[in-house]
């Protein structure tokens, strides 16, 4: 009660003193009290809010990262498991490494070209798989690099015994160095890689041990999120096993720049973990951490993202302290300035403030009646310039929006024009059918399909059958122009029809055959174009043969030289050259077009594509 009375008396004395002060001092005190203190408090609270929101965002980001890492692990485990299962199911491979006799040279050659090659293709077709190793204890089987090795290379490794203890189950060896084979070799290049291995015992027949299969994947491929951003020292992703083993990227900045103790963390993790996912907060010394965890696809394991709050909040705290200190310093300086110049600037400043209020209310056509060469005059001058600049920027913004809208409307109009053209062709076709003019109807249908095919360019590759359909539509249109028919024959196996080829890579060649090979013949008799497709072990060949006028040897050589040159030649046209260059660009220099012809007999165009 006494303290309350004393406080009231102090307030009354301060109010009396305040009333006796000059207006400048009253303004200064009011400024410091009303503005300075709230700014400091607001800055402190704002930065605390920013810090909390930043932490929430980081936690959410790490939860997303864990979800992504879970999917990556599950996908990679499936890939490695499927590869191992394919090998285990391969009776020829198991029979080879379990054989109690030496294979003949013919048998080895056959084995290498079939079974051995199939297993290697499993590795080559999976870019993330580093290697497939089969270790055998059979003395009759020689090592065949890089697939088959002696089991004595790995008998001293811990994972070997653990694989045998797991019997028919998979044993996962996480983040170890891939030196099990190199250590038995006299010379090696470079350092061993950090890998994740799937290990499983091979038994054949029945329960007879014949060896071990190991499928390796680089750790940075198996745990892509764990190994990304190695320079980030604010967080780290770990794989924590319930047995106490913790795996991570030991070369990242988090490991090097923090004093994080994994053994202490595991004890805390064991005590606080609940359910399959969650968040744990804990302290270690003077450092504060958050651990976001989720149950991993590996049995008995969790993927955990460790967040060092000191690192995350360090920059925010530094910025907060710097801003608060700067605000306090600025207020002190401004207080001194205001104390001396307030009585000078108040009158003209009020005029400027009044104008500012009008601008804030939306009136940009203001003129400040303050003209002088001092700072207030300059302030008024620059404020007038600012208002003019704002008006110019507003006008520019309006113009840009207008131009953008016009561009959008133009693009929309182009789309509408295309749809209008398609719909118009379809209406005319229906009218022709009603009039039973089927030639016009079929021609319009073919033309519409060709236009859709040409204008709908969503990607560069299309199935072969789409290109063939486009050619059929083109031939149907061309047949109308001539007195005789163009007989189009397609001799392509159905399994090749789904093969993807460059869009518009065949039609220009067929068009070339019609315009240059058959055009004179069709005035007298029927002409034919035959399209064939076949494959060998390396290439796919598509040939286009017409029975037109053919090409003499000299012109044929000129045409081939033109295709290989960078020059333009109106005599030969650009259709075939365009196709030739696109094949080279998209597939590589060993693919392209070859031409065979005999004068007055035929012309054959051969497309050489990858299988």
ChimeraX attribute file (.defattr): number of C-alpha atoms within 10 A of each C-alpha:
attribute: neighborCount
match mode: 1-to-1
recipient: residues
	/A:1	6
	/A:2	6
	/A:3	8
	/A:4	8
	/A:5	9
	/A:6	10
	/A:7	11
	/A:8	10
	/A:9	12
	/A:10	11
	/A:11	11
	/A:12	11
	/A:13	10
	/A:14	11
	/A:15	11
	/A:16	11
	/A:17	10
	/A:18	14
	/A:19	10
	/A:20	11
	/A:21	11
	/A:22	10
	/A:23	14
	/A:24	15
	/A:25	17
	/A:26	15
	/A:27	16
	/A:28	19
	/A:29	16
	/A:30	12
	/A:31	16
	/A:32	18
	/A:33	11
	/A:34	11
	/A:35	12
	/A:36	18
	/A:37	15
	/A:38	12
	/A:39	16
	/A:40	17
	/A:41	12
	/A:42	13
	/A:43	17
	/A:44	17
	/A:45	13
	/A:46	13
	/A:47	18
	/A:48	16
	/A:49	12
	/A:50	15
	/A:51	20
	/A:52	13
	/A:53	12
	/A:54	15
	/A:55	17
	/A:56	12
	/A:57	12
	/A:58	16
	/A:59	19
	/A:60	13
	/A:61	12
	/A:62	23
	/A:63	20
	/A:64	12
	/A:65	17
	/A:66	24
	/A:67	17
	/A:68	15
	/A:69	22
	/A:70	21
	/A:71	14
	/A:72	18
	/A:73	20
	/A:74	15
	/A:75	14
	/A:76	18
	/A:77	20
	/A:78	12
	/A:79	17
	/A:80	23
	/A:81	17
	/A:82	13
	/A:83	21
	/A:84	22
	/A:85	13
	/A:86	13
	/A:87	21
	/A:88	18
	/A:89	11
	/A:90	14
	/A:91	13
	/A:92	15
	/A:93	17
	/A:94	19
	/A:95	13
	/A:96	19
	/A:97	23
	/A:98	23
	/A:99	16
	/A:100	12
	/A:101	12
	/A:102	13
	/A:103	15
	/A:104	9
	/A:105	9
	/A:106	9
	/A:107	12
	/A:108	14
	/A:109	12
	/A:110	13
	/A:111	17
	/A:112	15
	/A:113	11
	/A:114	12
	/A:115	17
	/A:116	18
	/A:117	13
	/A:118	15
	/A:119	19
	/A:120	15
	/A:121	11
	/A:122	18
	/A:123	20
	/A:124	13
	/A:125	9
	/A:126	13
	/A:127	11
	/A:128	18
	/A:129	23
	/A:130	19
	/A:131	19
	/A:132	23
	/A:133	17
	/A:134	25
	/A:135	23
	/A:136	25
	/A:137	16
	/A:138	17
	/A:139	15
	/A:140	15
	/A:141	19
	/A:142	14
	/A:143	14
	/A:144	12
	/A:145	8
	/A:146	12
	/A:147	17
	/A:148	18
	/A:149	21
	/A:150	20
	/A:151	18
	/A:152	12
	/A:153	16
	/A:154	19
	/A:155	13
	/A:156	11
	/A:157	11
	/A:158	10
	/A:159	16
	/A:160	18
	/A:161	12
	/A:162	16
	/A:163	22
	/A:164	19
	/A:165	12
	/A:166	13
	/A:167	15
	/A:168	13
	/A:169	12
	/A:170	19
	/A:171	20
	/A:172	19
	/A:173	18
	/A:174	19
	/A:175	21
	/A:176	16
	/A:177	15
	/A:178	19
	/A:179	16
	/A:180	15
	/A:181	14
	/A:182	14
	/A:183	13
	/A:184	12
	/A:185	10
	/A:186	6
	/A:187	8
	/A:188	12
	/A:189	6
	/A:190	6
	/A:191	10
	/A:192	14
	/A:193	16
	/A:194	18
	/A:195	23
	/A:196	26
	/A:197	30
	/A:198	21
	/A:199	27
	/A:200	27
	/A:201	23
	/A:202	25
	/A:203	17
	/A:204	16
	/A:205	12
	/A:206	7
	/A:207	10
	/A:208	10
	/A:209	16
	/A:210	22
	/A:211	22
	/A:212	22
	/A:213	25
	/A:214	24
	/A:215	23
	/A:216	23
	/A:217	27
	/A:218	21
	/A:219	23
	/A:220	18
	/A:221	19
	/A:222	25
	/A:223	25
	/A:224	16
	/A:225	19
	/A:226	26
	/A:227	18
	/A:228	14
	/A:229	13
	/A:230	16
	/A:231	12
	/A:232	14
	/A:233	18
	/A:234	20
	/A:235	26
	/A:236	26
	/A:237	26
	/A:238	20
	/A:239	24
	/A:240	22
	/A:241	17
	/A:242	14
	/A:243	9
	/A:244	13
	/A:245	13
	/A:246	19
	/A:247	17
	/A:248	20
	/A:249	21
	/A:250	12
	/A:251	11
	/A:252	19
	/A:253	17
	/A:254	23
	/A:255	19
	/A:256	12
	/A:257	13
	/A:258	15
	/A:259	11
	/A:260	17
	/A:261	10
	/A:262	16
	/A:263	12
	/A:264	10
	/A:265	18
	/A:266	18
	/A:267	11
	/A:268	15
	/A:269	20
	/A:270	11
	/A:271	9
	/A:272	13
	/A:273	14
	/A:274	12
	/A:275	8
	/A:276	10
	/A:277	16
	/A:278	15
	/A:279	17
	/A:280	16
	/A:281	15
	/A:282	14
	/A:283	12
	/A:284	12
	/A:285	8
	/A:286	6
	/A:287	14
	/A:288	14
	/A:289	21
	/A:290	19
	/A:291	23
	/A:292	21
	/A:293	28
	/A:294	23
	/A:295	20
	/A:296	23
	/A:297	17
	/A:298	15
	/A:299	10
	/A:300	11
	/A:301	18
	/A:302	22
	/A:303	28
	/A:304	28
	/A:305	23
	/A:306	24
	/A:307	24
	/A:308	22
	/A:309	18
	/A:310	16
	/A:311	19
	/A:312	18
	/A:313	18
	/A:314	14
	/A:315	12
	/A:316	17
	/A:317	16
	/A:318	11
	/A:319	13
	/A:320	20
	/A:321	15
	/A:322	12
	/A:323	16
	/A:324	18
	/A:325	13
	/A:326	13
	/A:327	17
	/A:328	17
	/A:329	12
	/A:330	12
	/A:331	18
	/A:332	14
	/A:333	11
	/A:334	14
	/A:335	18
	/A:336	11
	/A:337	12
	/A:338	19
	/A:339	16
	/A:340	12
	/A:341	11
	/A:342	17
	/A:343	11
	/A:344	10
	/A:345	13
	/A:346	13
	/A:347	10
	/A:348	17
	/A:349	17
	/A:350	11
	/A:351	14
	/A:352	21
	/A:353	13
	/A:354	13
	/A:355	22
	/A:356	18
	/A:357	11
	/A:358	14
	/A:359	14
	/A:360	10
	/A:361	9
	/A:362	9
	/A:363	12
	/A:364	17
	/A:365	12
	/A:366	14
	/A:367	13
	/A:368	17
	/A:369	12
	/A:370	15
	/A:371	13
	/A:372	11
	/A:373	9
	/A:374	8
	/A:375	10
	/A:376	16
	/A:377	18
	/A:378	14
	/A:379	17
	/A:380	22
	/A:381	18
	/A:382	12
	/A:383	18
	/A:384	18
	/A:385	12
	/A:386	13
	/A:387	18
	/A:388	15
	/A:389	12
	/A:390	13
	/A:391	14
	/A:392	12
	/A:393	12
	/A:394	12
	/A:395	12
	/A:396	12
	/A:397	12
	/A:398	12
	/A:399	12
	/A:400	12
	/A:401	12
	/A:402	12
	/A:403	12
	/A:404	12
	/A:405	12
	/A:406	12
	/A:407	12
	/A:408	12
	/A:409	12
	/A:410	12
	/A:411	12
	/A:412	11
	/A:413	13
	/A:414	12
	/A:415	12
	/A:416	12
	/A:417	12
	/A:418	14
	/A:419	13
	/A:420	13
	/A:421	14
	/A:422	16
	/A:423	13
	/A:424	13
	/A:425	17
	/A:426	16
	/A:427	13
	/A:428	15
	/A:429	22
	/A:430	18
	/A:431	14
	/A:432	17
	/A:433	15
	/A:434	11
	/A:435	10
	/A:436	11
	/A:437	13
	/A:438	14
	/A:439	15
	/A:440	18
	/A:441	21
	/A:442	17
	/A:443	19
	/A:444	21
	/A:445	20
	/A:446	21
	/A:447	19
	/A:448	20
	/A:449	16
	/A:450	19
	/A:451	15
	/A:452	15
	/A:453	16
	/A:454	12
	/A:455	9
	/A:456	9
	/A:457	11
	/A:458	7
	/A:459	8
	/A:460	11
	/A:461	16
	/A:462	17
	/A:463	15
	/A:464	20
	/A:465	17
	/A:466	17
	/A:467	22
	/A:468	17
	/A:469	16
	/A:470	23
	/A:471	22
	/A:472	18
	/A:473	20
	/A:474	19
	/A:475	21
	/A:476	21
	/A:477	20
	/A:478	16
	/A:479	15
	/A:480	14
	/A:481	12
	/A:482	17
	/A:483	13
	/A:484	15
	/A:485	18
	/A:486	21
	/A:487	14
	/A:488	16
	/A:489	14
	/A:490	13
	/A:491	13
	/A:492	16
	/A:493	12
	/A:494	10
	/A:495	7
	/A:496	15
	/A:497	16
	/A:498	13
	/A:499	14
	/A:500	15
	/A:501	20
	/A:502	19
	/A:503	20
	/A:504	20
	/A:505	20
	/A:506	24
	/A:507	21
	/A:508	17
	/A:509	20
	/A:510	23
	/A:511	18
	/A:512	16
	/A:513	25
	/A:514	22
	/A:515	13
	/A:516	15
	/A:517	25
	/A:518	24
	/A:519	16
	/A:520	15
	/A:521	17
	/A:522	20
	/A:523	14
	/A:524	11
	/A:525	13
	/A:526	15
	/A:527	21
	/A:528	17
	/A:529	24
	/A:530	16
	/A:531	20
	/A:532	16
	/A:533	18
	/A:534	14
	/A:535	15
	/A:536	9
	/A:537	7
	/A:538	8
	/A:539	14
	/A:540	17
	/A:541	16
	/A:542	19
	/A:543	20
	/A:544	21
	/A:545	22
	/A:546	25
	/A:547	21
	/A:548	26
	/A:549	20
	/A:550	21
	/A:551	21
	/A:552	12
	/A:553	13
	/A:554	8
	/A:555	11
	/A:556	18
	/A:557	12
	/A:558	11
	/A:559	19
	/A:560	14
	/A:561	12
	/A:562	16
	/A:563	22
	/A:564	11
	/A:565	10
	/A:566	10
	/A:567	8
	/A:568	12
	/A:569	12
	/A:570	6
	/A:571	7
	/A:572	16
	/A:573	12
	/A:574	14
	/A:575	15
	/A:576	22
	/A:577	23
	/A:578	13
	/A:579	23
	/A:580	19
	/A:581	19
	/A:582	16
	/A:583	22
	/A:584	15
	/A:585	12
	/A:586	12
	/A:587	15
	/A:588	13
	/A:589	10
	/A:590	10
	/A:591	19
	/A:592	20
	/A:593	21
	/A:594	14
	/A:595	17
	/A:596	14
	/A:597	20
	/A:598	16
	/A:599	13
	/A:600	13
	/A:601	13
	/A:602	19
	/A:603	23
	/A:604	20
	/A:605	21
	/A:606	20
	/A:607	24
	/A:608	19
	/A:609	21
	/A:610	17
	/A:611	12
